[in-house]
Amino acid sequence: MSLRVTPSGGPCGAAVEGVDLRQPITGPIAAELRAIWLEHQVLAFPNQRIDDDDLERFALAFGAFGEDPFIAPIPGRQHVLEVRREPDETAPIFAETWHSDWSFLAEPPSATILHGRIIPPVGGDTLFANQYAAYEGLDEALKERLEGLRAIHSAARGYAPDGLYGDADKGRSMDIRPSEAARATQSHPIVRTHPETGRKALYVSPGYTLGVEGMSDDEGRSLLMSLFRHQSQPRFVHRQSWRPNMLVMWDNRCLNHMATGGYQGHRRVLHRTTVAG
C-alpha cells in the first residue's frame, strides 16, 4: 500500500489516496495516517465506498469512540450519527457557525470523521480555520495576555430547549434532542497546547464559547469578539468541497469548522462519528 498525499495548498488540509478504507487499517498504516493527519489537520479520502462497519473500524484505528450528546445515533448504531437535509427543508443549516466539536465537554473529541453518502452537485462545502495559525498570528502582547486565561464553553445556544435546535426548531430531518443539560458549562484554556504536536492553538469559538473566567460579561465578550474576528480570517481558512463517497477527518484540537449551504432543492446525507479526546 502506497499512500499519496496532495496538500491543499492552503492553511491546512490534504487529500489522501492509495488506501482502501473497506480494509482494516493495520498498525503501520494507522501510524502513517496519524502522522499525515497531525501534519495537515484535515484529511480528505476520495472515492471510499464504505459502510458503517467500515466507518466505525476506521475511527477505532485512531482511538476509542467519542461522546456525541444531543443528537440520536442512527438505528442499530451507538456511535454513528446522520447529518441529513432534505431538498425542501427550510430550517437553518445545521452547524452553520464556527465551532470545535463538543468543546463544552470536559473531554471533547480529538477527531471528527464524516462520510458523504448523498452529496449535492452544488454547495455544501465545509470551512476549516487553522487555529495554530490563528494563534501564531496574534501580536506578542495579546499572546501574553491570554496566557492562563480560561474560556467558558456551553451547548446552550444550540441544544437548550430555547436554543437554535430547541423546541421551536421545526421541520428538521435530523434527530436532534435538545435538553436542559445543554446549559451546563465547562472551562478550557483559551490557548490550548496540542497533546500530540505540542503546538499552541486558540480554543474558542462563537458556537460554544460564552465568556472568560474571572472577567465581567462585557470584558469577556469584548475579548472573545476580537478573537472570533481574528481566528476566522480568510488567510486561516481552508474550504473543503465534497464528492460522493468522500471521507473527511479533522482535528478538533487545533481547528474550528462550519458548514455552508447553497444546495437548496437537493438532498444531502453524511454519516458521522468521533474519536475520543
N, C-alpha and C positions, 0 to 999 in steps of 0.2 A: 504494500500500500504506500503510495507516494502522494503526500498532501501538497496541493498547490494553493498558495496564499496570494491573493491580489489585494493589496491595501486600497482603501477607498480614495486616497489622495487628500482626504480631509483631516479634521482634528481627531478622528477615531474611525474605527470600522475597517473590516476586511471581508472578502469573500473567500470561502474555503471549499475547494473541490478535491476529488480524489479519495473520498471516503463514502462508504455506503452505510447510512445510519440504520438500515434494517439488520445489520450485523452487529454482534456485541463489540463494544469498544474496549479493547484489551488494555492492559496496564501501560505499555509503551505508547500506544496511540493516545490514550487518555492523557498521559503526561504531556505529550507533544501538543495536543489540542489545548490543554490548560495553559501552557506557556504562550501559545498564539493568542488565546483569549486575554490573558493578562497584558500582553503587549498592545493589543488593538481594542480591547474593551467591548467591542460589538463584533460578532461573527455572523455572517450570513452563509448558509449552506443551501445552494440552489438544487432543485430537482431531487428532492428527497421524498419519495412516495412511501411514507411511513404510516403506521397505525399507532394507536395509543399505547400499545405494549412497547413498541419501539421508542416512542417519546419518553415513556417512563424509564426505560432501560438507559437511554442516553442521559437523562437527568441524573440517575443514580451513579453514573460514571464520574460525576463531579461532587457527589456528596448526598446526604440524606435529603428527603423532600422537605421543602419549607412549609410554613404555616400560611394558609390563604383564607383570611376571615372575610365575612360579609358577602361572599359570592358562593353559591352552591356548586359543587362539582357535578360533572355530567353523570347520568345514571350508570351505576356499575363501577364507578371510579371514586377514589378518595382524594386524588391529587391532580386531577385534570379538570380545568375549567374551560368553558366555551365562551369566547368573545364573539358575539353574533350581532349582526344588524341586518334587518330585513329591508327590502327595496323601498317600502313605503313608510318606514319608521321615521317619526318626527321628534322623538326625544333627543336631548343633547347628545353629541358624540361621546361615547364612553372614553374616559381618560384624556380628554382634550385640554389638559392643563399640565404644566411641568411638575414632575414628581419623581421620587425614587421609591420603588415599590415597597409598600407597607413599612415606611420609615417610622410609623407610630408604634411599632412593636419593639419590645426590649431587644429582640434578636431578629432584625429584618433579614429577608432572604439575600444571599450573596448573588444569585443569578436568577434571571427570569428567562424562560425558554418558550418561544411562540412558534407554532407551525401553521402555515397557511393552507387551509382546506379549500375554501372558495374565495378567490381574490378577484375583485372587480377589475375591469380593463383600465379604469382611471382612478386617481385619488388614493386615499388611504395610506399615504406614507407615514412612517414613524420617525420622529425627530429625536436625536440624541445629543445632549450637551455634555461635553467633556469637562468634568469638574476638577480634574488635575490642572488642566489648562486654565480654568477659571480662577483657581487659587493662585497659580503662578502669575496670573495677570494682574493681581492686586498690588497696590503700592505697599512698600515695606511698613509704613506707619499703620495701615489698616491690618496687615498681617499681624503685627504686634498687638493691636487692639483686640483681635479675635482670639488670640491665644488664651485658652482656658475657659472661654465662653461656651455655654451650652444653650441649645435651642429647644423649645417645647414643641413636640410633634403630636398630632391627633388626627383621627379619621373623621372627626365630627362634621367637617364641611361637606364631605361626600356621603357618609354612611349613617349618620344620625337620622332619626325619623324626619327631622326638618332639613336635612341636607340635600345636596343635589340629586342623589339617588334614593331619597327618602320616600315618605308616604305620598307625596304629591307627584312623584315621577311615574307617569302613566304611559302605557303603550310600548314599554321596552321589552325586547325579546330575551335579553339576558336575565338569568335568575339571580338578581341581586337581593340581598336580605338585610335591610337596614336594621339598626339596633341601638338602644341606649348605650350599649357597651362601647360604641364608637366615640363617645365623649371622653373616654379615658385619655390621659396624656402620658407621654414618655419623653425624657430628655436625652439628647445626644450632643456630642461636641459639634460646634459649628464647623470646625476644621477637623476632619476625620483622617486618621492615618490608616492607610490600607493595610490589612493584616498580612497580605502576601507580598506586596511590592514595596511597602514602607514609604510610599509616596503620600503626600498630603493632598486632600481634596476638600472642596466645600461640600457640606452635607446639610443643606437646607433647600426647601422648595415651596412655591406658592400653594401647591396642593395640600401639603400636610403640616407645614411649619406655622405655628400660631404666634410665638413670642420668644423672648430671650429671658432665661433665668436671671433674676436679680435686677432687671430693668423694668421701668414703668411701661405700661402698654404703648404710650406714644413713642418713647425712646426705642423700645424694642421694634416697634413697627417701622420706624424710620430706618433703623439699621437693616432690617430684613428687606425692606423695599429696595434699598440701594443694592443689596446683594442679589436680589431677584433680577433686577435690571442688568446687572453686570454679568451674571452667570449664564444668561441666555442670549448673549450677543452672537450674531451670525458667525463670527470667527471661531466660536467654540462648538458650532452645531454641525452635525452630520445628518443628512436626510437619507433615510433608508427606504428605497422602493421595494415593493413586494411583487412576487410572481407566485403562481400556484405551486404548491408543494415546497416552498422555501421554508427553511427553519432558521430562526434568528435567535441568538443567545446573547445576553448582555450582562454587564457587571453593575449591579445596583450600588456598589460601594464607592464608585467614582463617576457615575453618570446620573443625570436626570433625563427623563424622556417624556414625550407626549404624543398622543395620536392626532391625526388630522383627518378631515372629511374629504369632500369632493367626489363622492361616489353615490350620491342620491339616485335612487332607481335601480340600484344593484344590491344583491345580497353579498354579505361579507362574513366569513366564518373562519375563525382561527382557534386552535386548541393550545392551551397554556398550562405550564407547570412551573414550579420554582424549586430552587436548591437552597437548603438551609444556610443561614449565616454562621 
